C-alpha cells in the first residue's frame, strides 16, 4: 500500500511538473518554471523516501520545494507583468 | 533536527496554500485555486507528520497521511488537465 501511494505521488508530481513546464513554454512566465522545478523536487523527494537512510535529506528536499514555491509567489508579486 | 524540518515543511506549506488561495481570491485565476488546494493537502500531510508522536506512535508510517497528499496532488493534476486547452 505504501509503495503504491509513493508511486502514485511520484507520477502525479512528475506530471504536474510537466504541465507547468508547458505553461512556462507557452507563456514565458518564469512563475510556471519555478512551479515545474518545485514539483519535480517533490517527485525526487518521493524517490528519496523509499530508502529510510535518506529520510532526512528527503524532507530537506521537500522543504526546498516549498521554498521555491514561496519564492515564485514573491517573485511574481514583485514583477506582476512577467 | 528531523522534527524541526517537519515543522518547517508544515509552516512553509501552510504559507504556500494561504498565498496561493489569497492570489485566487484576488485574481480568480482557477489555476491558483487548484494549486492552493494541493498545498492545503500538503499542509495537512505535514501537520499530521509533526503531530504524529502526539496522535499515535504509528502515524508516521500510516498510509492515511500519504493518501491525503495523493488526493491533493491528484486534484491539482485534474485542475491542470481541466484548465488546459
Backbone of each chain as nested JSON, in Angstrom:
{
  "chains": [
    {"id": "A", "residues": [
      {"number": 1, "name": "UNK", "atoms": {"N": [0.834, -1.21, 0.0], "CA": [0.0, 0.0, 0.0], "C": [0.869, 1.261, 0.0]}},
      {"number": 2, "name": "UNK", "atoms": {"N": [1.898, 1.224, 0.84], "CA": [2.789, 2.386, 0.952], "C": [3.507, 2.632, -0.377]}},
      {"number": 3, "name": "UNK", "atoms": {"N": [3.974, 1.535, -0.98], "CA": [4.682, 1.658, -2.275], "C": [3.746, 2.173, -3.36]}},
      {"number": 4, "name": "UNK", "atoms": {"N": [2.496, 1.693, -3.329], "CA": [1.501, 2.15, -4.306], "C": [1.293, 3.652, -4.175]}},
      {"number": 5, "name": "UNK", "atoms": {"N": [1.121, 4.139, -2.925], "CA": [0.902, 5.57, -2.69], "C": [2.125, 6.377, -3.106]}},
      {"number": 6, "name": "UNK", "atoms": {"N": [3.329, 5.856, -2.789], "CA": [4.56, 6.558, -3.163], "C": [4.696, 6.651, -4.677]}},
      {"number": 7, "name": "UNK", "atoms": {"N": [4.397, 5.548, -5.355], "CA": [4.477, 5.537, -6.819], "C": [3.488, 6.51, -7.44]}},
      {"number": 8, "name": "UNK", "atoms": {"N": [2.265, 6.504, -6.882], "CA": [1.237, 7.43, -7.364], "C": [1.667, 8.878, -7.171]}},
      {"number": 9, "name": "UNK", "atoms": {"N": [2.219, 9.173, -6.006], "CA": [2.653, 10.542, -5.717], "C": [3.809, 10.963, -6.616]}},
      {"number": 10, "name": "UNK", "atoms": {"N": [4.743, 10.024, -6.864], "CA": [5.872, 10.335, -7.752], "C": [5.346, 10.677, -9.146]}},
      {"number": 11, "name": "UNK", "atoms": {"N": [4.469, 9.808, -9.668], "CA": [3.975, 10.0, -11.039], "C": [3.163, 11.29, -11.165]}},
      {"number": 12, "name": "UNK", "atoms": {"N": [2.27, 11.529, -10.198], "CA": [1.428, 12.739, -10.271], "C": [2.27, 14.012, -10.154]}},
      {"number": 13, "name": "UNK", "atoms": {"N": [3.273, 13.993, -9.279], "CA": [4.129, 15.182, -9.116], "C": [4.921, 15.437, -10.396]}},
      {"number": 14, "name": "UNK", "atoms": {"N": [5.396, 14.341, -11.007], "CA": [6.157, 14.466, -12.255], "C": [5.274, 15.066, -13.363]}},
      {"number": 15, "name": "UNK", "atoms": {"N": [4.041, 14.543, -13.462], "CA": [3.104, 15.025, -14.493], "C": [2.733, 16.491, -14.237]}},
      {"number": 16, "name": "UNK", "atoms": {"N": [2.494, 16.851, -12.964], "CA": [2.183, 18.251, -12.636], "C": [3.342, 19.151, -13.082]}},
      {"number": 17, "name": "UNK", "atoms": {"N": [4.573, 18.693, -12.847], "CA": [5.756, 19.449, -13.286], "C": [5.768, 19.628, -14.798]}},
      {"number": 18, "name": "UNK", "atoms": {"N": [5.394, 18.573, -15.527], "CA": [5.36, 18.652, -17.0], "C": [4.309, 19.667, -17.471]}},
      {"number": 19, "name": "UNK", "atoms": {"N": [3.159, 19.669, -16.818], "CA": [2.114, 20.644, -17.179], "C": [2.617, 22.068, -16.957]}},
      {"number": 20, "name": "UNK", "atoms": {"N": [3.276, 22.279, -15.814], "CA": [3.777, 23.629, -15.527], "C": [4.87, 24.019, -16.521]}},
      {"number": 21, "name": "UNK", "atoms": {"N": [5.652, 23.013, -16.951], "CA": [6.68, 23.286, -17.962], "C": [6.03, 23.77, -19.268]}},
      {"number": 22, "name": "UNK", "atoms": {"N": [4.91, 23.13, -19.625], "CA": [4.194, 23.529, -20.841], "C": [3.625, 24.946, -20.691]}},
      {"number": 23, "name": "UNK", "atoms": {"N": [3.077, 25.231, -19.519], "CA": [2.555, 26.592, -19.269], "C": [3.688, 27.607, -19.398]}},
      {"number": 24, "name": "UNK", "atoms": {"N": [4.863, 27.247, -18.885], "CA": [6.012, 28.16, -18.961], "C": [6.415, 28.377, -20.424]}},
      {"number": 25, "name": "UNK", "atoms": {"N": [6.43, 27.277, -21.189], "CA": [6.823, 27.37, -22.594], "C": [5.841, 28.252, -23.372]}},
      {"number": 26, "name": "UNK", "atoms": {"N": [4.566, 28.122, -23.056], "CA": [3.552, 28.891, -23.765], "C": [3.54, 30.367, -23.353]}},
      {"number": 27, "name": "UNK", "atoms": {"N": [3.708, 30.607, -22.064], "CA": [3.549, 31.99, -21.572], "C": [4.879, 32.719, -21.373]}},
      {"number": 28, "name": "UNK", "atoms": {"N": [5.992, 31.974, -21.304], "CA": [7.313, 32.54, -20.979], "C": [7.306, 33.229, -19.616]}},
      {"number": 29, "name": "UNK", "atoms": {"N": [6.367, 32.842, -18.753], "CA": [6.293, 33.387, -17.392], "C": [7.083, 32.454, -16.475]}},
      {"number": 30, "name": "UNK", "atoms": {"N": [8.159, 32.976, -15.871], "CA": [9.035, 32.082, -15.09], "C": [8.361, 31.558, -13.811]}},
      {"number": 31, "name": "UNK", "atoms": {"N": [7.246, 32.166, -13.429], "CA": [6.447, 31.655, -12.31], "C": [6.159, 30.164, -12.512]}},
      {"number": 32, "name": "UNK", "atoms": {"N": [5.809, 29.786, -13.743], "CA": [5.491, 28.391, -14.048], "C": [6.743, 27.506, -14.04]}},
      {"number": 33, "name": "UNK", "atoms": {"N": [7.876, 28.094, -14.434], "CA": [9.137, 27.332, -14.408], "C": [9.504, 26.971, -12.968]}},
      {"number": 34, "name": "UNK", "atoms": {"N": [9.294, 27.906, -12.046], "CA": [9.558, 27.612, -10.627], "C": [8.63, 26.502, -10.137]}},
      {"number": 35, "name": "UNK", "atoms": {"N": [7.369, 26.55, -10.554], "CA": [6.421, 25.519, -10.148], "C": [6.836, 24.152, -10.696]}},
      {"number": 36, "name": "UNK", "atoms": {"N": [7.262, 24.129, -11.984], "CA": [7.712, 22.862, -12.578], "C": [8.875, 22.3, -11.767]}},
      {"number": 37, "name": "UNK", "atoms": {"N": [9.846, 23.157, -11.455], "CA": [11.009, 22.726, -10.667], "C": [10.597, 22.208, -9.297]}},
      {"number": 38, "name": "UNK", "atoms": {"N": [9.661, 22.92, -8.66], "CA": [9.222, 22.524, -7.312], "C": [8.543, 21.152, -7.343]}},
      {"number": 39, "name": "UNK", "atoms": {"N": [7.702, 20.918, -8.345], "CA": [7.004, 19.623, -8.39], "C": [7.961, 18.485, -8.742]}},
      {"number": 40, "name": "UNK", "atoms": {"N": [8.998, 18.773, -9.503], "CA": [10.0, 17.725, -9.763], "C": [10.828, 17.455, -8.516]}},
      {"number": 41, "name": "UNK", "atoms": {"N": [11.042, 18.483, -7.705], "CA": [11.728, 18.259, -6.419], "C": [10.868, 17.376, -5.509]}},
      {"number": 42, "name": "UNK", "atoms": {"N": [9.539, 17.606, -5.545], "CA": [8.638, 16.774, -4.739], "C": [8.673, 15.324, -5.243]}},
      {"number": 43, "name": "UNK", "atoms": {"N": [8.757, 15.16, -6.589], "CA": [8.87, 13.806, -7.154], "C": [10.186, 13.15, -6.7]}},
      {"number": 44, "name": "UNK", "atoms": {"N": [11.273, 13.922, -6.734], "CA": [12.575, 13.41, -6.282], "C": [12.513, 13.003, -4.809]}},
      {"number": 45, "name": "UNK", "atoms": {"N": [11.813, 13.827, -4.031], "CA": [11.677, 13.554, -2.602], "C": [10.985, 12.208, -2.361]}},
      {"number": 46, "name": "UNK", "atoms": {"N": [10.014, 11.885, -3.24], "CA": [9.308, 10.6, -3.126], "C": [10.271, 9.438, -3.349]}},
      {"number": 47, "name": "UNK", "atoms": {"N": [11.187, 9.621, -4.293], "CA": [12.184, 8.569, -4.539], "C": [13.097, 8.41, -3.329]}},
      {"number": 48, "name": "UNK", "atoms": {"N": [13.528, 9.551, -2.776], "CA": [14.443, 9.51, -1.628], "C": [13.79, 8.87, -0.403]}},
      {"number": 49, "name": "UNK", "atoms": {"N": [12.471, 9.033, -0.273], "CA": [11.764, 8.467, 0.893], "C": [11.711, 6.935, 0.867]}},
      {"number": 50, "name": "UNK", "atoms": {"N": [11.966, 6.346, -0.306], "CA": [11.93, 4.881, -0.407], "C": [13.051, 4.243, 0.418]}},
      {"number": 51, "name": "UNK", "atoms": {"N": [14.149, 4.985, 0.581], "CA": [15.266, 4.489, 1.385], "C": [15.208, 5.169, 2.759]}},
      {"number": 52, "name": "UNK", "atoms": {"N": [14.979, 4.412, 3.84], "CA": [14.883, 5.042, 5.171], "C": [16.141, 5.835, 5.551]}},
      {"number": 53, "name": "UNK", "atoms": {"N": [17.277, 5.485, 4.957], "CA": [18.528, 6.175, 5.262], "C": [18.577, 7.607, 4.745]}},
      {"number": 54, "name": "UNK", "atoms": {"N": [17.762, 7.911, 3.749], "CA": [17.789, 9.269, 3.177], "C": [16.526, 10.06, 3.562]}},
      {"number": 55, "name": "UNK", "atoms": {"N": [15.871, 9.64, 4.629], "CA": [14.627, 10.295, 5.058], "C": [14.844, 11.786, 5.377]}},
      {"number": 56, "name": "UNK", "atoms": {"N": [15.93, 12.076, 6.098], "CA": [16.193, 13.478, 6.472], "C": [16.445, 14.329, 5.222]}},
      {"number": 57, "name": "UNK", "atoms": {"N": [17.264, 13.794, 4.302], "CA": [17.556, 14.513, 3.048], "C": [16.262, 14.733, 2.267]}},
      {"number": 58, "name": "UNK", "atoms": {"N": [15.391, 13.691, 2.266], "CA": [14.123, 13.775, 1.535], "C": [13.287, 14.948, 2.039]}},
      {"number": 59, "name": "UNK", "atoms": {"N": [13.213, 15.103, 3.361], "CA": [12.399, 16.193, 3.901], "C": [13.06, 17.551, 3.686]}},
      {"number": 60, "name": "UNK", "atoms": {"N": [14.393, 17.577, 3.6], "CA": [15.089, 18.831, 3.239], "C": [14.727, 19.214, 1.798]}},
      {"number": 61, "name": "UNK", "atoms": {"N": [14.668, 18.205, 0.91], "CA": [14.285, 18.45, -0.496], "C": [12.844, 18.945, -0.561]}},
      {"number": 62, "name": "UNK", "atoms": {"N": [11.968, 18.344, 0.257], "CA": [10.564, 18.789, 0.293], "C": [10.486, 20.251, 0.746]}},
      {"number": 63, "name": "UNK", "atoms": {"N": [11.258, 20.575, 1.784], "CA": [11.27, 21.962, 2.273], "C": [11.756, 22.91, 1.178]}},
      {"number": 64, "name": "UNK", "atoms": {"N": [12.8, 22.472, 0.449], "CA": [13.332, 23.291, -0.655], "C": [12.248, 23.543, -1.713]}},
      {"number": 65, "name": "UNK", "atoms": {"N": [11.454, 22.509, -2.006], "CA": [10.372, 22.658, -2.995], "C": [9.38, 23.727, -2.539]}},
      {"number": 66, "name": "UNK", "atoms": {"N": [9.02, 23.709, -1.247], "CA": [8.077, 24.709, -0.729], "C": [8.685, 26.108, -0.775]}},
      {"number": 67, "name": "UNK", "atoms": {"N": [9.992, 26.187, -0.495], "CA": [10.67, 27.495, -0.541], "C": [10.682, 28.026, -1.979]}},
      {"number": 68, "name": "UNK", "atoms": {"N": [10.882, 27.123, -2.954], "CA": [10.851, 27.524, -4.378], "C": [9.471, 28.101, -4.724]}},
      {"number": 69, "name": "UNK", "atoms": {"N": [8.402, 27.449, -4.232], "CA": [7.038, 27.942, -4.484], "C": [6.858, 29.337, -3.856]}},
      {"number": 70, "name": "UNK", "atoms": {"N": [7.308, 29.471, -2.613], "CA": [7.177, 30.778, -1.938], "C": [7.956, 31.846, -2.697]}},
      {"number": 71, "name": "UNK", "atoms": {"N": [9.166, 31.474, -3.161], "CA": [9.968, 32.433, -3.929], "C": [9.244, 32.813, -5.219]}},
      {"number": 72, "name": "UNK", "atoms": {"N": [8.633, 31.82, -5.881], "CA": [7.903, 32.084, -7.135], "C": [6.778, 33.086, -6.901]}},
      {"number": 73, "name": "UNK", "atoms": {"N": [6.067, 32.926, -5.772], "CA": [4.948, 33.836, -5.46], "C": [5.473, 35.247, -5.197]}},
      {"number": 74, "name": "UNK", "atoms": {"N": [6.543, 35.351, -4.4], "CA": [7.091, 36.676, -4.107], "C": [7.67, 37.314, -5.372]}},
      {"number": 75, "name": "UNK", "atoms": {"N": [8.312, 36.488, -6.213], "CA": [8.874, 36.986, -7.481], "C": [7.763, 37.509, -8.381]}},
      {"number": 76, "name": "UNK", "atoms": {"N": [6.64, 36.789, -8.41], "CA": [5.501, 37.188, -9.234], "C": [4.897, 38.502, -8.727]}},
      {"number": 77, "name": "UNK", "atoms": {"N": [4.795, 38.626, -7.406], "CA": [4.225, 39.852, -6.827], "C": [5.144, 41.051, -7.028]}},
      {"number": 78, "name": "UNK", "atoms": {"N": [6.451, 40.776, -7.075], "CA": [7.423, 41.859, -7.248], "C": [7.404, 42.367, -8.688]}},
      {"number": 79, "name": "UNK", "atoms": {"N": [7.219, 41.446, -9.639], "CA": [7.193, 41.814, -11.064], "C": [5.916, 41.254, -11.682]}},
      {"number": 80, "name": "UNK", "atoms": {"N": [4.753, 41.864, -11.422], "CA": [3.48, 41.27, -11.863], "C": [3.311, 41.12, -13.354]}},
      {"number": 81, "name": "UNK", "atoms": {"N": [4.097, 41.839, -14.143], "CA": [3.914, 41.759, -15.594], "C": [4.65, 40.589, -16.214]}},
      {"number": 82, "name": "UNK", "atoms": {"N": [5.571, 39.928, -15.464], "CA": [6.362, 38.851, -16.063], "C": [5.565, 37.578, -16.17]}}
    ]},
    {"id": "B", "residues": [
      {"number": 1, "name": "UNK", "atoms": {"N": [16.403, 17.51, 15.249], "CA": [16.672, 18.165, 13.961], "C": [15.635, 17.758, 12.904]}},
      {"number": 2, "name": "UNK", "atoms": {"N": [15.326, 16.455, 12.861], "CA": [14.326, 15.968, 11.888], "C": [12.966, 16.602, 12.164]}},
      {"number": 3, "name": "UNK", "atoms": {"N": [12.631, 16.71, 13.47], "CA": [11.343, 17.31, 13.85], "C": [11.286, 18.776, 13.413]}},
      {"number": 4, "name": "UNK", "atoms": {"N": [12.426, 19.454, 13.478], "CA": [12.481, 20.862, 13.057], "C": [12.196, 20.992, 11.565]}},
      {"number": 5, "name": "UNK", "atoms": {"N": [12.738, 20.05, 10.768], "CA": [12.485, 20.061, 9.313], "C": [11.006, 19.798, 9.034]}},
      {"number": 6, "name": "UNK", "atoms": {"N": [10.408, 18.839, 9.794], "CA": [8.975, 18.554, 9.635], "C": [8.16, 19.826, 9.907]}},
      {"number": 7, "name": "UNK", "atoms": {"N": [8.542, 20.523, 10.988], "CA": [7.81, 21.736, 11.372], "C": [7.977, 22.828, 10.309]}},
      {"number": 8, "name": "UNK", "atoms": {"N": [9.201, 22.987, 9.806], "CA": [9.446, 23.986, 8.76], "C": [8.645, 23.66, 7.491]}},
      {"number": 9, "name": "UNK", "atoms": {"N": [8.582, 22.366, 7.144], "CA": [7.786, 21.932, 5.978], "C": [6.321, 22.303, 6.182]}},
      {"number": 10, "name": "UNK", "atoms": {"N": [5.822, 22.067, 7.408], "CA": [4.415, 22.382, 7.704], "C": [4.168, 23.882, 7.572]}},
      {"number": 11, "name": "UNK", "atoms": {"N": [5.054, 24.69, 8.161], "CA": [4.89, 26.154, 8.113], "C": [4.954, 26.644, 6.664]}},
      {"number": 12, "name": "UNK", "atoms": {"N": [5.939, 26.127, 5.904], "CA": [6.116, 26.561, 4.51], "C": [4.916, 26.166, 3.653]}},
      {"number": 13, "name": "UNK", "atoms": {"N": [4.388, 24.954, 3.862], "CA": [3.251, 24.524, 3.032], "C": [1.989, 25.309, 3.387]}},
      {"number": 14, "name": "UNK", "atoms": {"N": [1.819, 25.659, 4.673], "CA": [0.668, 26.49, 5.07], "C": [0.793, 27.865, 4.402]}},
      {"number": 15, "name": "UNK", "atoms": {"N": [2.018, 28.419, 4.396], "CA": [2.243, 29.729, 3.759], "C": [1.947, 29.649, 2.255]}},
      {"number": 16, "name": "UNK", "atoms": {"N": [2.4, 28.574, 1.602], "CA": [2.148, 28.389, 0.16], "C": [0.642, 28.353, -0.104]}},
      {"number": 17, "name": "UNK", "atoms": {"N": [-0.069, 27.524, 0.678], "CA": [-1.52, 27.382, 0.479], "C": [-2.215, 28.719, 0.697]}},
      {"number": 18, "name": "UNK", "atoms": {"N": [-1.851, 29.419, 1.77], "CA": [-2.504, 30.7, 2.088], "C": [-2.256, 31.731, 0.989]}},
      {"number": 19, "name": "UNK", "atoms": {"N": [-1.009, 31.817, 0.519], "CA": [-0.679, 32.821, -0.508], "C": [-1.352, 32.491, -1.84]}},
      {"number": 20, "name": "UNK", "atoms": {"N": [-1.379, 31.206, -2.196], "CA": [-1.998, 30.811, -3.469], "C": [-3.514, 31.034, -3.429]}},
      {"number": 21, "name": "UNK", "atoms": {"N": [-4.142, 30.686, -2.306], "CA": [-5.593, 30.884, -2.203], "C": [-5.939, 32.376, -2.122]}},
      {"number": 22, "name": "UNK", "atoms": {"N": [-5.071, 33.15, -1.491], "CA": [-5.276, 34.606, -1.455], "C": [-5.152, 35.177, -2.868]}},
      {"number": 23, "name": "UNK", "atoms": {"N": [-4.168, 34.634, -3.622], "CA": [-3.992, 35.057, -5.019], "C": [-5.219, 34.728, -5.855]}},
      {"number": 24, "name": "UNK", "atoms": {"N": [-5.814, 33.55, -5.56], "CA": [-7.038, 33.168, -6.283], "C": [-8.181, 34.124, -5.942]}},
      {"number": 25, "name": "UNK", "atoms": {"N": [-8.326, 34.46, -4.669], "CA": [-9.405, 35.374, -4.258], "C": [-9.251, 36.743, -4.93]}},
      {"number": 26, "name": "UNK", "atoms": {"N": [-7.986, 37.147, -5.136], "CA": [-7.742, 38.466, -5.729], "C": [-7.903, 38.452, -7.251]}},
      {"number": 27, "name": "UNK", "atoms": {"N": [-7.458, 37.363, -7.897], "CA": [-7.414, 37.356, -9.367], "C": [-8.454, 36.457, -10.027]}},
      {"number": 28, "name": "UNK", "atoms": {"N": [-8.982, 35.491, -9.252], "CA": [-9.927, 34.499, -9.775], "C": [-9.324, 33.63, -10.883]}},
      {"number": 29, "name": "UNK", "atoms": {"N": [-7.99, 33.501, -10.897], "CA": [-7.332, 32.566, -11.817], "C": [-7.447, 31.178, -11.191]}},
      {"number": 30, "name": "UNK", "atoms": {"N": [-8.173, 30.281, -11.891], "CA": [-8.507, 28.996, -11.261], "C": [-7.308, 28.082, -11.03]}},
      {"number": 31, "name": "UNK", "atoms": {"N": [-6.241, 28.293, -11.805], "CA": [-5.028, 27.501, -11.596], "C": [-4.478, 27.732, -10.175]}},
      {"number": 32, "name": "UNK", "atoms": {"N": [-4.64, 28.956, -9.686], "CA": [-4.195, 29.269, -8.324], "C": [-5.053, 28.539, -7.294]}},
      {"number": 33, "name": "UNK", "atoms": {"N": [-6.337, 28.35, -7.611], "CA": [-7.22, 27.605, -6.702], "C": [-6.777, 26.148, -6.598]}},
      {"number": 34, "name": "UNK", "atoms": {"N": [-6.528, 25.513, -7.757], "CA": [-6.092, 24.104, -7.752], "C": [-4.768, 23.959, -7.02]}},
      {"number": 35, "name": "UNK", "atoms": {"N": [-3.838, 24.887, -7.298], "CA": [-2.529, 24.831, -6.634], "C": [-2.682, 25.06, -5.133]}},
      {"number": 36, "name": "UNK", "atoms": {"N": [-3.526, 26.014, -4.765], "CA": [-3.747, 26.308, -3.343], "C": [-4.335, 25.119, -2.612]}},
      {"number": 37, "name": "UNK", "atoms": {"N": [-5.295, 24.437, -3.253], "CA": [-5.904, 23.25, -2.633], "C": [-4.879, 22.131, -2.481]}},
      {"number": 38, "name": "UNK", "atoms": {"N": [-4.016, 22.004, -3.487], "CA": [-2.954, 20.995, -3.429], "C": [-2.032, 21.26, -2.234]}},
      {"number": 39, "name": "UNK", "atoms": {"N": [-1.638, 22.518, -2.064], "CA": [-0.728, 22.827, -0.953], "C": [-1.445, 22.773, 0.399]}},
      {"number": 40, "name": "UNK", "atoms": {"N": [-2.766, 22.984, 0.392], "CA": [-3.528, 22.797, 1.636], "C": [-3.452, 21.319, 2.041]}},
      {"number": 41, "name": "UNK", "atoms": {"N": [-3.537, 20.432, 1.046], "CA": [-3.396, 18.997, 1.312], "C": [-2.006, 18.664, 1.84]}},
      {"number": 42, "name": "UNK", "atoms": {"N": [-0.977, 19.271, 1.229], "CA": [0.39, 19.061, 1.719], "C": [0.538, 19.572, 3.155]}},
      {"number": 43, "name": "UNK", "atoms": {"N": [-0.164, 20.68, 3.443], "CA": [-0.095, 21.239, 4.798], "C": [-0.676, 20.244, 5.801]}},
      {"number": 44, "name": "UNK", "atoms": {"N": [-1.815, 19.625, 5.44], "CA": [-2.429, 18.608, 6.315], "C": [-1.459, 17.438, 6.49]}},
      {"number": 45, "name": "UNK", "atoms": {"N": [-0.857, 17.012, 5.37], "CA": [0.114, 15.913, 5.386], "C": [1.268, 16.234, 6.343]}},
      {"number": 46, "name": "UNK", "atoms": {"N": [1.794, 17.453, 6.233], "CA": [2.938, 17.845, 7.069], "C": [2.54, 18.009, 8.537]}},
      {"number": 47, "name": "UNK", "atoms": {"N": [1.328, 18.537, 8.766], "CA": [0.868, 18.707, 10.16], "C": [0.665, 17.343, 10.824]}},
      {"number": 48, "name": "UNK", "atoms": {"N": [0.151, 16.361, 10.044], "CA": [-0.003, 15.01, 10.588], "C": [1.357, 14.42, 10.956]}},
      {"number": 49, "name": "UNK", "atoms": {"N": [2.367, 14.77, 10.151], "CA": [3.727, 14.293, 10.417], "C": [4.281, 14.927, 11.695]}},
      {"number": 50, "name": "UNK", "atoms": {"N": [4.038, 16.236, 11.851], "CA": [4.533, 16.96, 13.031], "C": [3.875, 16.417, 14.301]}},
      {"number": 51, "name": "UNK", "atoms": {"N": [2.545, 16.187, 14.218], "CA": [1.812, 15.769, 15.417], "C": [1.721, 14.251, 15.561]}},
      {"number": 52, "name": "UNK", "atoms": {"N": [2.446, 13.52, 14.709], "CA": [2.417, 12.047, 14.766], "C": [2.732, 11.496, 16.154]}},
      {"number": 53, "name": "UNK", "atoms": {"N": [3.775, 11.998, 16.84], "CA": [4.073, 11.429, 18.163], "C": [2.951, 11.66, 19.172]}},
      {"number": 54, "name": "UNK", "atoms": {"N": [2.19, 12.746, 18.995], "CA": [1.079, 13.047, 19.916], "C": [-0.135, 12.174, 19.579]}},
      {"number": 55, "name": "UNK", "atoms": {"N": [-0.431, 12.099, 18.247], "CA": [-1.628, 11.368, 17.814], "C": [-1.495, 9.873, 18.064]}},
      {"number": 56, "name": "UNK", "atoms": {"N": [-0.412, 9.317, 17.559], "CA": [-0.171, 7.883, 17.729], "C": [1.241, 7.579, 17.249]}},
      {"number": 57, "name": "UNK", "atoms": {"N": [1.995, 6.753, 17.964], "CA": [3.38, 6.474, 17.548], "C": [3.49, 5.866, 16.147]}},
      {"number": 58, "name": "UNK", "atoms": {"N": [2.447, 5.191, 15.687], "CA": [2.489, 4.536, 14.377], "C": [2.122, 5.436, 13.205]}},
      {"number": 59, "name": "UNK", "atoms": {"N": [1.755, 6.669, 13.498], "CA": [1.211, 7.531, 12.447], "C": [2.18, 7.859, 11.333]}},
      {"number": 60, "name": "UNK", "atoms": {"N": [3.482, 7.92, 11.661], "CA": [4.453, 8.304, 10.633], "C": [4.44, 7.328, 9.466]}},
      {"number": 61, "name": "UNK", "atoms": {"N": [4.048, 6.067, 9.724], "CA": [4.051, 5.062, 8.66], "C": [2.645, 4.771, 8.137]}},
      {"number": 62, "name": "UNK", "atoms": {"N": [1.659, 5.491, 8.673], "CA": [0.289, 5.191, 8.244], "C": [0.002, 5.739, 6.857]}},
      {"number": 63, "name": "UNK", "atoms": {"N": [-0.698, 4.96, 6.028], "CA": [-0.966, 5.405, 4.659], "C": [-1.927, 6.587, 4.574]}},
      {"number": 64, "name": "UNK", "atoms": {"N": [-2.671, 6.875, 5.642], "CA": [-3.642, 7.978, 5.615], "C": [-2.958, 9.296, 5.239]}},
      {"number": 65, "name": "UNK", "atoms": {"N": [-1.808, 9.512, 5.821], "CA": [-1.048, 10.748, 5.601], "C": [-0.681, 10.882, 4.124]}},
      {"number": 66, "name": "UNK", "atoms": {"N": [-0.176, 9.778, 3.548], "CA": [0.231, 9.809, 2.14], "C": [-0.997, 9.865, 1.226]}},
      {"number": 67, "name": "UNK", "atoms": {"N": [-2.1, 9.264, 1.677], "CA": [-3.333, 9.304, 0.876], "C": [-3.82, 10.745, 0.734]}},
      {"number": 68, "name": "UNK", "atoms": {"N": [-3.664, 11.541, 1.792], "CA": [-4.06, 12.96, 1.734], "C": [-3.236, 13.677, 0.66]}},
      {"number": 69, "name": "UNK", "atoms": {"N": [-1.924, 13.406, 0.641], "CA": [-1.036, 14.029, -0.354], "C": [-1.4, 13.555, -1.763]}},
      {"number": 70, "name": "UNK", "atoms": {"N": [-1.727, 12.26, -1.89], "CA": [-2.076, 11.706, -3.208], "C": [-3.351, 12.358, -3.748]}},
      {"number": 71, "name": "UNK", "atoms": {"N": [-4.355, 12.479, -2.886], "CA": [-5.619, 13.096, -3.311], "C": [-5.386, 14.551, -3.697]}},
      {"number": 72, "name": "UNK", "atoms": {"N": [-4.608, 15.282, -2.914], "CA": [-4.4, 16.707, -3.212], "C": [-3.58, 16.902, -4.488]}},
      {"number": 73, "name": "UNK", "atoms": {"N": [-2.574, 16.041, -4.717], "CA": [-1.804, 16.161, -5.965], "C": [-2.678, 15.747, -7.152]}},
      {"number": 74, "name": "UNK", "atoms": {"N": [-3.52, 14.729, -6.937], "CA": [-4.459, 14.311, -7.988], "C": [-5.417, 15.429, -8.353]}},
      {"number": 75, "name": "UNK", "atoms": {"N": [-5.847, 16.166, -7.335], "CA": [-6.742, 17.31, -7.555], "C": [-6.052, 18.367, -8.414]}},
      {"number": 76, "name": "UNK", "atoms": {"N": [-4.776, 18.604, -8.129], "CA": [-4.017, 19.593, -8.916], "C": [-3.889, 19.146, -10.373]}},
      {"number": 77, "name": "UNK", "atoms": {"N": [-3.539, 17.869, -10.58], "CA": [-3.382, 17.36, -11.952], "C": [-4.724, 17.423, -12.679]}},
      {"number": 78, "name": "UNK", "atoms": {"N": [-5.812, 17.115, -11.963], "CA": [-7.148, 17.242, -12.549], "C": [-7.372, 18.699, -12.997]}},
      {"number": 79, "name": "UNK", "atoms": {"N": [-7.037, 19.641, -12.12], "CA": [-7.189, 21.064, -12.457], "C": [-6.338, 21.46, -13.651]}},
      {"number": 80, "name": "UNK", "atoms": {"N": [-5.101, 20.945, -13.7], "CA": [-4.197, 21.273, -14.816], "C": [-4.754, 20.742, -16.133]}},
      {"number": 81, "name": "UNK", "atoms": {"N": [-5.311, 19.526, -16.105], "CA": [-5.902, 18.939, -17.313], "C": [-7.152, 19.723, -17.696]}},
      {"number": 82, "name": "UNK", "atoms": {"N": [-7.962, 20.053, -16.68], "CA": [-9.234, 20.742, -16.906], "C": [-9.023, 22.129, -17.511]}},
      {"number": 83, "name": "UNK", "atoms": {"N": [-7.98, 22.819, -17.04], "CA": [-7.731, 24.194, -17.489], "C": [-6.98, 24.256, -18.815]}},
      {"number": 84, "name": "UNK", "atoms": {"N": [-6.352, 23.125, -19.208], "CA": [-5.552, 23.163, -20.436], "C": [-6.462, 23.177, -21.664]}},
      {"number": 85, "name": "UNK", "atoms": {"N": [-5.971, 23.769, -22.713], "CA": [-6.795, 23.908, -23.94], "C": [-6.826, 22.599, -24.721]}}
    ]}
  ]
}
